[in-house]
Amino acid sequence: MNTPLPSIGIIGAGHIGAAFARALARCSIPAVLSNSRGPESLQALVQSIGLSIRAGTREEAAAQAIVLVAVNWSKLPGALAGLPDFEGRIVIDANNPIEAPLFKPIDLHGRTSSQSFADLVPGARVVKAFNHLRPQLLFADPAERGGRRVLFFAGDDAHAKAQVSALIDQLGFAGIDLGTLAVGGRMTQFPGGPLPSLELVQFG
C-alpha cells in the first residue's frame, strides 16, 4: 500500500511543468498548477490533463508541501519574487540555465544552476529533479520499454531526497540518487552535464 504523498504545487505551466502535471494525473495524484497569468488562463490546460490537477495562484502552489518550479531561467526571479519563506518545505528545481530560441548557456560563475536557484527560494530544501528528460518522456508510461525509465535526482538534504524519491517511485520511474547539488546537480544540468536527454531504463 502506497504511503500518501504530501500536497504538491507546480509553479510554471510550460513544457516541463505541464508534463509533470500529466505524470501526476496519470497516477491520480492531486496538484495545484500555476503560472504568471493566473488560474483563469489555465482552465483549458487543466481540463485536458485530468481531474486530479487544478489551477491555482502562484501563492497557492508555493504553499504546498512539495513545490516543483519549472520556469524559463530569465523569468525565475520574477516568478519567485515576494513569496514567503519556504520554512523547510521541499522545492524541486526542474530548471535548466539556458534560454530559447538561441539556447545560449547562462554564465553561473562556476556554480551549479541549483545552487543559484536555491538563493531564490529562501528556507527551501532544494532537490534537483525532473529536468533532464524530454517532456514527452515525463508523462509517457515509464514502463513502456519493458523496464522502468530512470529519473535522476540530487540534493543536500537526505529527508527531502527521500520524499522526492518516494514521489518518483509512485510515478512508476526508477529514481537514482546522484548525491549533492554541487555534484549530482551538475551531472543532470543542461547544458554541460553528461546525463540530460538520455533515456535510460532500469531492468530487474
Residue pairs with C-beta under 8 A, 6 or more apart in sequence:
2 170
3 166
5 29
5 66
5 166
5 167
5 170
6 64
6 65
6 66
6 90
6 163
7 30
7 31
7 32
7 64
7 65
7 66
8 24
8 29
8 30
8 31
8 32
8 64
8 65
8 66
8 67
8 68
8 167
9 31
9 32
9 34
9 56
9 60
9 61
9 62
9 63
9 64
9 66
9 67
9 68
10 17
10 20
10 21
10 31
10 32
10 33
10 34
10 61
10 67
10 68
10 69
10 70
11 17
11 34
11 35
11 58
11 61
11 62
11 67
11 68
11 69
11 70
11 71
11 79
11 80
12 34
12 35
12 68
12 69
12 70
12 71
12 79
12 94
13 21
13 33
13 34
13 35
13 42
13 45
14 70
14 71
14 72
15 70
15 135
16 70
16 94
16 130
16 131
16 135
16 138
17 33
17 35
17 68
17 70
17 71
17 94
18 33
18 45
18 49
18 135
19 135
19 136
19 138
19 139
20 68
20 70
20 94
20 130
20 138
20 139
21 31
21 33
21 46
21 49
21 53
22 49
22 50
22 138
22 139
23 138
23 139
23 171
24 30
24 31
24 52
24 53
24 171
25 49
25 50
25 51
25 52
25 53
26 50
26 139
26 141
26 171
27 170
27 171
27 172
28 50
28 51
28 52
29 52
29 170
29 171
30 52
30 53
30 54
31 52
31 53
31 54
31 64
32 53
32 54
32 55
32 56
32 60
32 61
32 64
33 42
33 45
33 46
33 49
33 53
33 54
33 55
33 56
33 61
34 42
34 55
34 56
34 57
34 58
34 60
34 61
34 62
35 41
35 42
35 58
36 58
36 75
36 78
36 79
38 57
39 55
39 56
39 57
40 55
42 55
43 55
45 55
46 53
46 54
46 55
58 79
58 83
59 83
61 67
62 83
62 84
62 86
64 89
65 89
65 90
66 89
66 90
66 91
66 92
66 163
66 164
66 167
67 86
67 89
67 90
67 91
67 92
67 124
68 91
68 92
68 94
68 130
69 76
69 79
69 80
69 91
69 92
69 93
69 94
69 95
69 117
69 121
70 94
70 95
70 130
70 131
71 79
71 95
72 99
72 100
73 95
73 96
73 97
73 98
73 99
73 106
73 113
74 99
76 95
76 117
76 120
77 120
80 120
80 121
83 121
85 122
85 123
86 121
86 122
86 123
86 124
86 125
87 123
88 123
88 124
88 125
89 123
89 124
89 125
90 124
90 125
90 127
90 160
90 163
90 164
91 121
91 124
91 125
91 126
91 127
92 126
92 127
92 128
92 129
92 130
92 164
93 113
93 114
93 117
93 118
93 126
93 127
93 128
93 129
93 131
93 185
94 129
94 130
94 131
95 113
95 117
95 131
96 113
96 131
96 189
96 190
96 191
96 196
97 105
97 106
97 108
97 113
97 116
97 189
97 191
98 104
98 105
98 106
98 190
98 191
99 106
103 191
105 191
105 192
106 113
108 115
108 116
112 128
112 181
112 182
112 185
112 186
112 189
113 128
113 185
113 189
114 126
114 128
114 154
114 181
114 185
114 189
115 181
115 182
115 185
117 126
118 124
118 126
118 181
125 155
125 156
125 157
125 159
125 160
126 155
126 156
126 160
126 181
127 153
127 154
127 155
127 157
127 160
127 161
127 164
128 153
128 154
128 155
128 181
128 184
128 185
128 188
128 189
129 151
129 152
129 153
129 154
129 164
129 168
130 138
130 151
131 188
131 189
131 190
131 196
132 151
132 152
132 188
132 190
132 193
132 195
132 196
132 197
132 198
133 149
133 151
133 197
133 199
134 197
134 199
137 149
137 199
140 149
141 172
142 148
142 149
142 171
142 172
142 173
142 174
143 149
143 172
145 199
145 201
146 201
146 203
147 174
147 201
147 202
147 203
147 204
148 172
148 173
148 174
148 201
148 202
149 172
149 173
149 174
149 199
149 200
149 201
149 202
150 173
150 174
150 175
150 176
150 200
150 201
150 202
151 168
151 173
151 174
151 175
151 176
152 175
152 176
152 178
152 184
152 187
152 188
152 195
153 161
153 164
153 165
153 168
153 175
153 176
153 177
153 178
153 184
154 161
154 177
154 178
154 179
154 180
154 181
154 183
154 184
154 185
154 187
154 188
155 161
155 164
155 180
155 181
155 184
156 180
156 181
161 177
164 175
165 175
165 177
168 174
168 175
169 175
174 201
174 202
176 202
177 184
178 184
178 185
178 187
178 188
186 192
186 193
187 193
187 194
187 195
188 195
188 196
189 196
190 196
190 197
